[in-house]
Amino acid sequence: MRIRYVMEGGIAFFPGLSKPVTIDSRKLPEAEARELERRVQAARFFDQPPQPGPIPRGAADYRQYTLTIQEGSRRHTVQLVDPVEDPNLQALLEFVQAQARSQREAKQGHSTPPSPDKPT
């Protein structure tokens, strides 16, 4: 299973956080891959409408999340808006966000050379 996660909007714009992140369940530890699959099923992701319901009036600083999940021949994209009302979709989003954070931190750790004035 592959998931593409994109976050847009909000009060502050951070370019690094708006870059798409792809999560491949085959590269996750087995327990995390199973948990991801469980959350996708619990959220009935492939049955969700692609667009959120109406955005509340005056919600100018809301965050929007786009999740695209490909599993075998199935591919589905859903846009979510804060606050996500469905608790199962919220749980899936939180899991994906945690995975995206881990990926970003790992990339930063590998791409940033140690400071010459700090011992390693």
N, C-alpha and C positions, 0 to 999 in steps of 0.2 A: 504494500500500500504506500502510495506517495501522497503527501499533503503539501500544498503550496499555501502559505499564509502571508497575507499582506494587511498592514494596519495603516489607516489614514485618518487624518483629522485630529481633533483634540485642541486643547488650549495652546499647547506649545508644539512646534514642529521640530523633530529631530530626524535629519535625513537618514541616519543609520538605522533607526527604528522602522522607517517606512520601506526599506528595501525588502523585497520578497524573500522568504525563507522556504526552502524545500526540505521536508522531513521524509526520509525513506525508512519505513518500519523495518526493513531488512538490516539496516545499520544500527538499530536500537538494541539494547540488551533485551533478551527474551521476555522478561517480566514486563518491561515498558512497552514492548510491541503488543503483548497480550492486553495490557491495560488500554492502550490506544484503540485496539480493535473493539474492546468492550465498550468504550465510551462512544465510538462511532455508531455501534449498534444501538446503544441505549438512547442516543440522540435521534435515531432513525434518520440519519443524515441524508441518505439518498432519497428519502421521502419529503424532505423539507422544501418549501418554495425557495426559488433562487433569490428573491428580493424580500427585504424586511417589510413589515407592515408600515403604516404611515408614521413618519417621524414627528414627534411631539412639537407643537408650535414653540418657537423661541429656543429650540435646541440647536443653537449655532455652533457650539463647541463640542458636539458629540464625536465620538470615535466610531469609525466604521471598520469592520474586519471582513476580509474576503478569504474564505476557505474553499479550496478546490481539492477534492479527494479523488484519486484514481485508484481503483482496485480492480485488477484484471481488465475486463472490457468496459467496466462501468466508470463513468467520470461525471462528477456533479460539482457545481459551484454554488455556494450560498454566501450572501452578504448579510452580515449581522451588524446591529447598531447597539451601542451602549444605551441603556442597560439591556442585557440579553434576558428576556423574561423566562424562557424555557430553561429550567435548572439542568437538564441533561445537555442541552447545547452549551450552556455556560460552563459546565464541567469539561466538555470537550475543548472549548475555547481555552480554558485555563491550562489544560494539559498541553495543548499545542503551543501556547504562549511560553510555558516553562521550557519546552523543547527548543523553541526559537531562541530564548535567552541563553540556554546552554550552548547552542551552536554559535551565537554571536560571541559569547565569552571565550569559547575555544578558539575561534578565529583570531580574536584580539590577542590572546595569549601566545598564539603561534606566529603572528605577524609583527608583534612588538618586540624588538630586541631588548635585552636587559640593559638597564642604565649602567654606564661605565663606572659611576661613582657609588653604586650599590653592590655589596657583595652578593654572590649567588649561592 
